[in-house]
Amino acid sequence: MQSDSIVYKFYYQWWKNIDKSIFLLISLLFIIGLFFSLVSTSLIASDKLDTNSYFFFFKHLIYVLIGIFLIFIFSSLNSNQLYKYSIFLFFISLFFLILVPFIGVEVKGSKRWIDLFFLPRFQPIEVLKPFLIIVLATILCNSRSNILLKYLLSIILISVISLLLIAQPDIGQTLLVVFCWAALIFTSGINIYILLVVFIAGASLLAYLILYVPRFDYIHGRIFSFFNREIGTHNFQSDKAIESITSGGFFGKGIGEGVLKNRVPEAHTDYIISVISEEFGVVAIMLILLLFLILIYMVFKKIGFETNDKAKLILIGSISLILMQATIHIGVNIRLFPTTGMTLPFLSYGGSSIISTSILAGIILNLTKRKIT
C-alpha cells in the first residue's frame, strides 16, 4: 500500500508540474497520426502482405505507446539528470551512427539503417538529433571555455556528424542538423559574418560533392530533374503527390477513397501530408498546420519566461528541429523542394521517427514544466 502511495504521489507531481496544454497538444498530434496511419496503411498491409489489414497500424500504435513512455521518462527527470543522461545517450547514438557504413542495411542505394534485434530498421540519426541539441547547448553555455573554442568545438562536432550522414548518403538529414546547429549558434550571439562564411564554405563543399562525386549521382539527378522536369525519372513520387493534393480539393474524396497510398512507395511516411489531403482535403492540412503553429507559439512563449540560457537554447533547438522537419516534409509534398525522404513529426509512420519525436517532446515538457521552489 505504501509503494502504491509513492507511485501515486510521483504521478501526481508529474501531472501537476508539466505544461498540460503542450502535453495535450502533443498527445493530440500523436492521436491524429494514429488515425491517419489506420486509414492510409490498411490497404497496403492487405495487398502487399496478404495478412491482417491493421498490421502497420498496430506497429504504429506500439511505437506510439513506447513514445509516450519515453515522453514520461524524459519529462520526469530533473534538469541535471536530463543533461547527464542525454550526453551519455548522445555518444551511444553516435557510436551506432558510426557503425552504419559497416553494418548498415542498404535500401535504394543508401545505407541509413541498422537492424537491431529489438528495433529492426533502426535509423541512428533520428535518435541522435534530440541529444545533439543538448550537447551543442552544453558546449555553447560552458562558461569556463573561451568563446572561440566553444564555436570551434561545435563546428567540429557538427562537421563529423554531417560527414557521417553525407557518406550514407542522406543530404536531407544533413541539412536538418546543420540548420539546428545554425539556429543555436545564431541565438547564442555569434557574429553574423562568421556564420555566413561557415555557411558558404559548407554549401560549396556540398555542391562539389553532389556535382562531381559519383556516389551522389542520384541526388544530382533528383535536384536537376526537380528544376527540369523533362530529364531524369525522379519526379514520379512528387508528381503523384501533387496530383493527389489537387484531386482532394478542399474537403477530400473521403476515407479510403485515395489512391496515392497504393501508387507511391512509403506514402505513409514520406508523403503522409499528400495522403491526408487526398482523402480529407486541404482543410485537414490547414488544421494540422495550425496545431503545429500553436505548439511552436506555446513553446516560444515559455522561452520568453525562461532565465536559464542553456534551457533556452535547448528549447529553441528542439522546436526549430520540429519546425524545419515539418517544413521540409510539406515542401517536398507540394514540390517546393526535391524529394528528401523526410517524415512529418508526430504523424508519419516509422519507429525511429516516432521515438525521436517522443524524446524531443519529453525534453520540451521537461524544460517547460513548472519549477518547484
C-alpha positions as a Markdown table, in Angstrom:
| # | Residue | x | y | z |
|---|---|---|---|---|
| 1 | Met | 0.0 | 0.0 | 0.0 |
| 2 | Gln | 2.9 | 2.3 | 0.8 |
| 3 | Ser | 4.5 | 1.7 | -2.6 |
| 4 | Asp | 1.2 | 2.5 | -4.3 |
| 5 | Ser | 1.0 | 5.7 | -2.4 |
| 6 | Ile | 4.5 | 6.7 | -3.5 |
| 7 | Val | 3.8 | 5.9 | -7.1 |
| 8 | Tyr | 0.5 | 7.9 | -6.9 |
| 9 | Lys | 2.4 | 10.9 | -5.5 |
| 10 | Phe | 5.0 | 10.6 | -8.2 |
| 11 | Tyr | 2.4 | 10.6 | -11.0 |
| 12 | Tyr | 0.5 | 13.4 | -9.3 |
| 13 | Gln | 3.6 | 15.6 | -9.0 |
| 14 | Trp | 4.5 | 14.9 | -12.6 |
| 15 | Trp | 1.0 | 15.8 | -13.9 |
| 16 | Lys | 0.9 | 18.8 | -11.6 |
| 17 | Asn | 4.1 | 20.3 | -12.8 |
| 18 | Ile | 4.1 | 19.7 | -16.6 |
| 19 | Asp | 2.6 | 22.2 | -19.0 |
| 20 | Lys | -0.8 | 20.4 | -19.7 |
| 21 | Ser | -1.6 | 22.5 | -22.8 |
| 22 | Ile | 1.7 | 21.4 | -24.5 |
| 23 | Phe | 1.2 | 17.8 | -23.3 |
| 24 | Leu | -2.4 | 17.6 | -24.6 |
| 25 | Leu | -1.4 | 19.2 | -27.9 |
| 26 | Ile | 1.4 | 16.7 | -28.4 |
| 27 | Ser | -0.9 | 13.8 | -27.5 |
| 28 | Leu | -3.5 | 15.1 | -30.0 |
| 29 | Leu | -0.9 | 15.2 | -32.8 |
| 30 | Phe | 0.1 | 11.5 | -32.0 |
| 31 | Ile | -3.6 | 10.5 | -32.0 |
| 32 | Ile | -4.1 | 12.2 | -35.4 |
| 33 | Gly | -1.1 | 10.4 | -36.6 |
| 34 | Leu | -2.5 | 7.1 | -35.5 |
| 35 | Phe | -5.9 | 7.8 | -37.1 |
| 36 | Phe | -4.3 | 8.6 | -40.5 |
| 37 | Ser | -2.0 | 5.6 | -40.1 |
| 38 | Leu | -5.1 | 3.4 | -39.8 |
| 39 | Val | -6.8 | 4.9 | -42.9 |
| 40 | Ser | -3.6 | 5.1 | -45.0 |
| 41 | Thr | -1.9 | 1.7 | -44.4 |
| 42 | Ser | -4.7 | -0.8 | -44.0 |
| 43 | Leu | -4.9 | -1.5 | -47.8 |
| 44 | Ile | -1.1 | -1.6 | -48.1 |
| 45 | Ala | -1.0 | -4.4 | -45.5 |
| 46 | Ser | -3.7 | -6.4 | -47.0 |
| 47 | Asp | -2.5 | -6.0 | -50.6 |
| 48 | Lys | 1.3 | -6.4 | -50.1 |
| 49 | Leu | 1.5 | -8.7 | -47.0 |
| 50 | Asp | -1.7 | -10.7 | -47.5 |
| 51 | Thr | -2.2 | -10.5 | -43.8 |
| 52 | Asn | -4.2 | -8.6 | -41.1 |
| 53 | Ser | -5.1 | -5.3 | -42.7 |
| 54 | Tyr | -4.2 | -3.5 | -39.5 |
| 55 | Phe | -0.6 | -4.7 | -39.5 |
| 56 | Phe | 1.0 | -1.3 | -39.9 |
| 57 | Phe | -1.5 | 0.4 | -37.6 |
| 58 | Phe | -0.7 | -1.9 | -34.8 |
| 59 | Lys | 3.1 | -1.4 | -35.3 |
| 60 | His | 2.5 | 2.3 | -35.3 |
| 61 | Leu | 0.4 | 2.0 | -32.1 |
| 62 | Ile | 3.2 | 0.1 | -30.4 |
| 63 | Tyr | 5.7 | 2.7 | -31.3 |
| 64 | Val | 3.4 | 5.5 | -30.1 |
| 65 | Leu | 3.0 | 3.7 | -26.8 |
| 66 | Ile | 6.8 | 3.4 | -26.5 |
| 67 | Gly | 6.9 | 7.1 | -27.4 |
| 68 | Ile | 4.5 | 8.0 | -24.6 |
| 69 | Phe | 6.6 | 6.1 | -22.1 |
| 70 | Leu | 9.7 | 7.9 | -23.3 |
| 71 | Ile | 7.9 | 11.3 | -23.0 |
| 72 | Phe | 7.1 | 10.4 | -19.4 |
| 73 | Ile | 10.6 | 9.3 | -18.6 |
| 74 | Phe | 12.4 | 12.4 | -20.1 |
| 75 | Ser | 9.8 | 14.9 | -18.8 |
| 76 | Ser | 10.0 | 13.5 | -15.2 |
| 77 | Leu | 13.8 | 13.8 | -14.8 |
| 78 | Asn | 15.3 | 16.9 | -13.1 |
| 79 | Ser | 17.3 | 19.1 | -15.4 |
| 80 | Asn | 20.7 | 17.9 | -14.2 |
| 81 | Gln | 19.7 | 14.3 | -14.8 |
| 82 | Leu | 18.3 | 15.2 | -18.2 |
| 83 | Tyr | 21.6 | 16.8 | -19.3 |
| 84 | Lys | 23.8 | 14.0 | -17.9 |
| 85 | Tyr | 21.8 | 11.1 | -19.4 |
| 86 | Ser | 21.4 | 12.9 | -22.7 |
| 87 | Ile | 25.1 | 13.3 | -23.1 |
| 88 | Phe | 25.6 | 9.6 | -22.4 |
| 89 | Leu | 22.9 | 8.7 | -24.9 |
| 90 | Phe | 24.3 | 11.0 | -27.4 |
| 91 | Phe | 27.6 | 9.1 | -27.5 |
| 92 | Ile | 25.8 | 5.8 | -27.7 |
| 93 | Ser | 23.7 | 7.1 | -30.7 |
| 94 | Leu | 26.9 | 8.5 | -32.3 |
| 95 | Phe | 28.5 | 5.1 | -32.0 |
| 96 | Phe | 25.6 | 3.4 | -33.8 |
| 97 | Leu | 25.8 | 6.2 | -36.5 |
| 98 | Ile | 29.5 | 5.4 | -37.0 |
| 99 | Leu | 28.5 | 1.7 | -37.4 |
| 100 | Val | 26.1 | 2.4 | -40.2 |
| 101 | Pro | 28.6 | 2.3 | -43.1 |
| 102 | Phe | 29.9 | -1.1 | -41.9 |
| 103 | Ile | 26.8 | -3.0 | -40.8 |
| 104 | Gly | 24.1 | -0.8 | -42.2 |
| 105 | Val | 21.2 | -2.0 | -44.3 |
| 106 | Glu | 21.2 | -0.6 | -47.8 |
| 107 | Val | 17.9 | 0.5 | -49.3 |
| 108 | Lys | 17.6 | 2.1 | -52.7 |
| 109 | Gly | 21.3 | 3.0 | -52.8 |
| 110 | Ser | 21.5 | 4.5 | -49.3 |
| 111 | Lys | 22.8 | 3.0 | -46.0 |
| 112 | Arg | 20.9 | 4.8 | -43.3 |
| 113 | Trp | 19.6 | 1.9 | -41.1 |
| 114 | Ile | 20.9 | -0.9 | -39.0 |
| 115 | Asp | 19.0 | -3.9 | -37.8 |
| 116 | Leu | 18.8 | -4.3 | -34.0 |
| 117 | Phe | 17.1 | -7.4 | -32.6 |
| 118 | Phe | 14.7 | -5.2 | -30.6 |
| 119 | Leu | 14.3 | -2.5 | -33.2 |
| 120 | Pro | 14.6 | -3.6 | -36.9 |
| 121 | Arg | 15.4 | -0.9 | -39.4 |
| 122 | Phe | 16.7 | 1.5 | -36.7 |
| 123 | Gln | 17.9 | 4.9 | -38.0 |
| 124 | Pro | 20.6 | 6.2 | -35.6 |
| 125 | Ile | 20.5 | 9.8 | -36.7 |
| 126 | Glu | 16.8 | 10.0 | -35.7 |
| 127 | Val | 17.7 | 9.2 | -32.1 |
| 128 | Leu | 20.9 | 11.2 | -32.1 |
| 129 | Lys | 19.2 | 14.5 | -33.1 |
| 130 | Pro | 17.5 | 15.4 | -29.8 |
| 131 | Phe | 20.6 | 14.6 | -27.8 |
| 132 | Leu | 22.8 | 16.6 | -30.3 |
| 133 | Ile | 20.8 | 19.7 | -29.4 |
| 134 | Ile | 21.5 | 19.2 | -25.7 |
| 135 | Val | 25.2 | 18.5 | -26.3 |
| 136 | Leu | 25.5 | 21.6 | -28.5 |
| 137 | Ala | 23.7 | 23.8 | -26.0 |
| 138 | Thr | 26.1 | 22.4 | -23.2 |
| 139 | Ile | 29.1 | 23.3 | -25.3 |
| 140 | Leu | 27.9 | 26.8 | -26.1 |
| 141 | Cys | 26.8 | 27.6 | -22.5 |
| 142 | Asn | 30.1 | 26.4 | -20.9 |
| 143 | Ser | 31.3 | 29.5 | -19.0 |
| 144 | Arg | 34.7 | 28.0 | -18.5 |
| 145 | Ser | 35.6 | 27.8 | -22.2 |
| 146 | Asn | 36.8 | 30.6 | -24.5 |
| 147 | Ile | 34.1 | 31.7 | -26.9 |
| 148 | Leu | 36.1 | 30.9 | -29.9 |
| 149 | Leu | 36.8 | 27.4 | -28.5 |
| 150 | Lys | 33.1 | 26.8 | -27.9 |
| 151 | Tyr | 32.3 | 27.7 | -31.5 |
| 152 | Leu | 35.2 | 25.6 | -32.8 |
| 153 | Leu | 34.1 | 22.6 | -30.8 |
| 154 | Ser | 30.5 | 22.9 | -32.1 |
| 155 | Ile | 31.8 | 23.2 | -35.7 |
| 156 | Ile | 33.9 | 20.1 | -35.3 |
| 157 | Leu | 31.1 | 18.1 | -33.8 |
| 158 | Ile | 28.5 | 19.1 | -36.5 |
| 159 | Ser | 31.1 | 18.5 | -39.2 |
| 160 | Val | 31.8 | 14.9 | -38.0 |
| 161 | Ile | 28.1 | 14.1 | -37.9 |
| 162 | Ser | 27.5 | 15.8 | -41.3 |
| 163 | Leu | 30.3 | 13.8 | -42.9 |
| 164 | Leu | 28.8 | 10.6 | -41.5 |
| 165 | Leu | 25.4 | 11.5 | -42.9 |
| 166 | Ile | 26.9 | 12.5 | -46.3 |
| 167 | Ala | 28.6 | 9.1 | -46.5 |
| 168 | Gln | 25.3 | 7.3 | -46.3 |
| 169 | Pro | 24.3 | 9.5 | -48.2 |
| 170 | Asp | 21.5 | 11.4 | -46.5 |
| 171 | Ile | 21.5 | 15.1 | -47.6 |
| 172 | Gly | 18.1 | 15.8 | -46.1 |
| 173 | Gln | 19.2 | 14.9 | -42.5 |
| 174 | Thr | 22.5 | 16.7 | -43.1 |
| 175 | Leu | 20.7 | 19.9 | -43.9 |
| 176 | Leu | 18.4 | 19.4 | -40.9 |
| 177 | Val | 21.1 | 19.0 | -38.3 |
| 178 | Val | 23.2 | 21.9 | -39.8 |
| 179 | Phe | 20.1 | 24.1 | -39.6 |
| 180 | Cys | 19.6 | 23.3 | -36.0 |
| 181 | Trp | 23.2 | 24.0 | -35.3 |
| 182 | Ala | 22.9 | 27.3 | -37.1 |
| 183 | Ala | 19.8 | 28.2 | -35.0 |
| 184 | Leu | 21.6 | 27.5 | -31.8 |
| 185 | Ile | 24.8 | 29.4 | -32.9 |
| 186 | Phe | 22.8 | 32.4 | -34.1 |
| 187 | Thr | 20.8 | 32.5 | -30.9 |
| 188 | Ser | 23.9 | 32.3 | -28.8 |
| 189 | Gly | 25.1 | 35.6 | -30.3 |
| 190 | Ile | 27.8 | 34.7 | -32.9 |
| 191 | Asn | 28.8 | 37.4 | -35.4 |
| 192 | Ile | 26.6 | 37.1 | -38.4 |
| 193 | Tyr | 29.5 | 37.4 | -40.8 |
| 194 | Ile | 31.3 | 34.5 | -39.3 |
| 195 | Leu | 28.2 | 32.4 | -39.6 |
| 196 | Leu | 27.8 | 33.4 | -43.2 |
| 197 | Val | 31.4 | 32.4 | -44.0 |
| 198 | Val | 30.8 | 29.0 | -42.4 |
| 199 | Phe | 27.6 | 28.5 | -44.4 |
| 200 | Ile | 29.3 | 29.5 | -47.7 |
| 201 | Ala | 32.1 | 27.0 | -47.1 |
| 202 | Gly | 29.7 | 24.2 | -46.2 |
| 203 | Ala | 27.4 | 24.9 | -49.1 |
| 204 | Ser | 30.4 | 24.9 | -51.5 |
| 205 | Leu | 31.6 | 21.6 | -50.2 |
| 206 | Leu | 28.1 | 20.1 | -50.5 |
| 207 | Ala | 27.7 | 21.4 | -54.1 |
| 208 | Tyr | 31.1 | 19.9 | -55.1 |
| 209 | Leu | 30.1 | 16.5 | -53.7 |
| 210 | Ile | 26.7 | 16.5 | -55.5 |
| 211 | Leu | 28.1 | 17.7 | -58.8 |
| 212 | Tyr | 31.4 | 15.8 | -59.1 |
| 213 | Val | 31.4 | 12.7 | -56.7 |
| 214 | Pro | 29.8 | 9.6 | -58.4 |
| 215 | Arg | 28.3 | 8.3 | -55.2 |
| 216 | Phe | 26.0 | 11.3 | -55.1 |
| 217 | Asp | 24.7 | 10.8 | -58.7 |
| 218 | Tyr | 21.2 | 10.0 | -57.6 |
| 219 | Ile | 21.0 | 13.2 | -55.5 |
| 220 | His | 22.4 | 15.1 | -58.5 |
| 221 | Gly | 19.6 | 13.5 | -60.6 |
| 222 | Arg | 16.9 | 14.4 | -58.1 |
| 223 | Ile | 17.9 | 18.1 | -57.9 |
| 224 | Phe | 18.3 | 18.6 | -61.7 |
| 225 | Ser | 15.1 | 16.7 | -62.6 |
| 226 | Phe | 13.3 | 18.9 | -59.9 |
| 227 | Phe | 14.2 | 22.0 | -61.9 |
| 228 | Asn | 14.0 | 20.4 | -65.3 |
| 229 | Arg | 11.0 | 18.0 | -65.5 |
| 230 | Glu | 12.0 | 16.7 | -68.9 |
| 231 | Ile | 15.1 | 15.0 | -67.6 |
| 232 | Gly | 15.5 | 12.1 | -65.2 |
| 233 | Thr | 12.9 | 9.8 | -63.6 |
| 234 | His | 12.9 | 11.2 | -60.1 |
| 235 | Asn | 9.6 | 13.1 | -60.4 |
| 236 | Phe | 7.2 | 10.2 | -60.2 |
| 237 | Gln | 6.6 | 10.3 | -56.4 |
| 238 | Ser | 6.3 | 14.1 | -56.2 |
| 239 | Asp | 4.1 | 14.3 | -59.3 |
| 240 | Lys | 1.7 | 11.7 | -57.8 |
| 241 | Ala | 1.7 | 13.6 | -54.5 |
| 242 | Ile | 0.8 | 16.9 | -56.0 |
| 243 | Glu | -1.9 | 15.2 | -58.2 |
| 244 | Ser | -3.4 | 13.7 | -55.0 |
| 245 | Ile | -3.4 | 17.1 | -53.2 |
| 246 | Thr | -5.1 | 18.7 | -56.2 |
| 247 | Ser | -7.6 | 15.9 | -56.7 |
| 248 | Gly | -8.6 | 16.0 | -53.0 |
| 249 | Gly | -9.7 | 19.6 | -53.2 |
| 250 | Phe | -10.9 | 21.4 | -50.1 |
| 251 | Phe | -12.7 | 18.6 | -48.4 |
| 252 | Gly | -11.2 | 15.4 | -49.9 |
| 253 | Lys | -12.5 | 12.3 | -51.5 |
| 254 | Gly | -13.4 | 10.6 | -48.3 |
| 255 | Ile | -11.9 | 7.8 | -46.1 |
| 256 | Gly | -10.4 | 5.0 | -48.1 |
| 257 | Glu | -11.1 | 6.7 | -51.5 |
| 258 | Gly | -7.5 | 7.9 | -52.0 |
| 259 | Val | -5.1 | 6.1 | -54.4 |
| 260 | Leu | -1.8 | 7.6 | -53.6 |
| 261 | Lys | -1.0 | 5.2 | -50.7 |
| 262 | Asn | -1.2 | 2.3 | -53.3 |
| 263 | Arg | 0.7 | 4.1 | -56.1 |
| 264 | Val | 3.7 | 5.6 | -54.2 |
| 265 | Pro | 6.2 | 3.6 | -52.1 |
| 266 | Glu | 6.4 | 4.8 | -48.5 |
| 267 | Ala | 3.5 | 7.2 | -48.9 |
| 268 | His | 2.5 | 6.7 | -45.3 |
| 269 | Thr | 5.9 | 8.0 | -44.2 |
| 270 | Asp | 7.4 | 10.5 | -46.7 |
| 271 | Tyr | 4.1 | 11.6 | -48.3 |
| 272 | Ile | 1.6 | 11.4 | -45.4 |
| 273 | Ile | 0.5 | 15.0 | -46.0 |
| 274 | Ser | -0.5 | 14.2 | -49.6 |
| 275 | Val | -2.4 | 11.0 | -48.4 |
| 276 | Ile | -4.3 | 13.1 | -45.8 |
| 277 | Ser | -5.0 | 15.9 | -48.3 |
| 278 | Glu | -6.3 | 13.4 | -50.9 |
| 279 | Glu | -8.8 | 11.8 | -48.6 |
| 280 | Phe | -9.7 | 14.7 | -46.2 |
| 281 | Gly | -8.9 | 17.8 | -48.2 |
| 282 | Val | -6.8 | 20.9 | -47.8 |
| 283 | Val | -8.9 | 21.9 | -44.8 |
| 284 | Ala | -7.4 | 18.9 | -42.9 |
| 285 | Ile | -3.9 | 20.0 | -43.8 |
| 286 | Met | -4.6 | 23.6 | -42.7 |
| 287 | Leu | -5.9 | 22.3 | -39.3 |
| 288 | Ile | -2.7 | 20.2 | -38.9 |
| 289 | Leu | -0.5 | 23.2 | -39.7 |
| 290 | Leu | -2.5 | 25.2 | -37.2 |
| 291 | Leu | -1.7 | 22.7 | -34.5 |
| 292 | Phe | 2.0 | 22.8 | -35.3 |
| 293 | Leu | 1.9 | 26.6 | -35.2 |
| 294 | Ile | 0.1 | 26.6 | -31.8 |
| 295 | Leu | 2.7 | 24.2 | -30.5 |
| 296 | Ile | 5.6 | 26.4 | -31.7 |
| 297 | Tyr | 3.9 | 29.5 | -30.3 |
| 298 | Met | 3.4 | 27.9 | -26.9 |
| 299 | Val | 7.0 | 26.7 | -26.6 |
| 300 | Phe | 8.4 | 30.1 | -27.7 |
| 301 | Lys | 6.1 | 31.8 | -25.1 |
| 302 | Lys | 7.7 | 29.6 | -22.4 |
| 303 | Ile | 11.1 | 30.5 | -23.7 |
| 304 | Gly | 10.3 | 34.2 | -23.0 |
| 305 | Phe | 9.9 | 33.4 | -19.3 |
| 306 | Glu | 13.0 | 31.1 | -19.1 |
| 307 | Thr | 16.0 | 32.6 | -17.3 |
| 308 | Asn | 18.5 | 29.7 | -17.8 |
| 309 | Asp | 20.4 | 30.2 | -21.1 |
| 310 | Lys | 21.1 | 26.5 | -21.6 |
| 311 | Ala | 17.4 | 25.6 | -21.2 |
| 312 | Lys | 16.6 | 28.4 | -23.7 |
| 313 | Leu | 19.0 | 27.1 | -26.3 |
| 314 | Ile | 17.7 | 23.5 | -25.9 |
| 315 | Leu | 14.1 | 24.6 | -26.3 |
| 316 | Ile | 14.9 | 26.8 | -29.3 |
| 317 | Gly | 16.9 | 23.9 | -30.9 |
| 318 | Ser | 14.1 | 21.4 | -30.2 |
| 319 | Ile | 11.2 | 23.4 | -31.6 |
| 320 | Ser | 13.4 | 24.6 | -34.6 |
| 321 | Leu | 14.1 | 20.9 | -35.4 |
| 322 | Ile | 10.4 | 20.1 | -35.4 |
| 323 | Leu | 9.6 | 23.2 | -37.4 |
| 324 | Met | 12.3 | 22.6 | -40.0 |
| 325 | Gln | 11.5 | 18.9 | -40.4 |
| 326 | Ala | 7.7 | 19.7 | -40.9 |
| 327 | Thr | 8.6 | 22.4 | -43.4 |
| 328 | Ile | 10.8 | 20.1 | -45.5 |
| 329 | His | 8.2 | 17.3 | -45.4 |
| 330 | Ile | 5.4 | 19.6 | -46.5 |
| 331 | Gly | 7.7 | 21.4 | -49.0 |
| 332 | Val | 8.5 | 18.1 | -50.7 |
| 333 | Asn | 4.8 | 17.1 | -50.9 |
| 334 | Ile | 3.9 | 20.4 | -52.7 |
| 335 | Arg | 7.0 | 20.3 | -54.9 |
| 336 | Leu | 8.8 | 23.3 | -53.2 |
| 337 | Phe | 11.8 | 21.0 | -52.5 |
| 338 | Pro | 13.3 | 17.9 | -54.2 |
| 339 | Thr | 12.5 | 14.5 | -52.6 |
| 340 | Thr | 14.4 | 14.0 | -49.3 |
| 341 | Gly | 12.6 | 11.1 | -47.6 |
| 342 | Met | 11.8 | 13.3 | -44.6 |
| 343 | Thr | 9.0 | 12.2 | -42.2 |
| 344 | Leu | 6.4 | 14.5 | -40.6 |
| 345 | Pro | 6.9 | 14.7 | -36.8 |
| 346 | Phe | 4.2 | 13.1 | -34.7 |
| 347 | Leu | 2.1 | 12.0 | -37.8 |
| 348 | Ser | 4.3 | 9.8 | -40.1 |
| 349 | Tyr | 4.6 | 6.1 | -39.7 |
| 350 | Gly | 8.1 | 4.9 | -38.7 |
| 351 | Gly | 9.6 | 3.6 | -35.4 |
| 352 | Ser | 12.8 | 5.7 | -35.4 |
| 353 | Ser | 10.9 | 8.9 | -36.3 |
| 354 | Ile | 8.3 | 8.4 | -33.6 |
| 355 | Ile | 11.0 | 7.6 | -31.0 |
| 356 | Ser | 13.0 | 10.7 | -32.0 |
| 357 | Thr | 9.9 | 13.0 | -31.9 |
| 358 | Ser | 8.9 | 11.5 | -28.5 |
| 359 | Ile | 12.3 | 12.2 | -27.0 |
| 360 | Leu | 12.1 | 15.8 | -28.3 |
| 361 | Ala | 8.6 | 16.1 | -26.8 |
| 362 | Gly | 9.8 | 14.8 | -23.4 |
| 363 | Ile | 12.7 | 17.3 | -23.4 |
| 364 | Ile | 10.3 | 20.2 | -24.3 |
| 365 | Leu | 7.9 | 19.1 | -21.5 |
| 366 | Asn | 10.8 | 18.8 | -19.1 |
| 367 | Leu | 12.1 | 22.3 | -19.7 |
| 368 | Thr | 8.7 | 23.9 | -19.8 |
| 369 | Lys | 7.3 | 22.4 | -16.6 |
| 370 | Arg | 6.6 | 24.4 | -13.5 |
| 371 | Lys | 9.7 | 25.0 | -11.4 |
| 372 | Ile | 9.5 | 23.6 | -7.9 |
| 373 | Thr | 10.7 | 26.2 | -5.4 |
